[in-house]
Amino acid sequence: MILEALGSALIGLALAWATARRLPHRLPARTLVLATGVGGALIGAFITHMALGSGHTPATLVGALAVSAALLSLLVRPTRRLHRRQVPA
C-alpha cells in the first residue's frame, strides 16, 4: 500500500509537471497545478484500491493517473479568441 501511494504520488507529480510545462499560459499558479496533480493521483489510487482490493497495483496506478488527469483538465482555461464584429448585411 505504501508503494502504491508513493507510485501514484510520483505519477501525479510527473503528470502535473508535464502539464504545467506544456500549457503554462492556460493554467493557474504552478503550485496549485502540482498540488492538484498529486492530490488527484492519491485520491484516484485510494478509490481504485478500495474498489479492487490489494494485489492490483498496475490497475491502481492507472486509476491514479486517470483521476489526476481528470482533475488537471478542470484547471485548464480556454484560450481567448478575438471575435470580429459582425456587420449586418
Beta strands, then each sheet from edge to edge (+ up, - down):
end
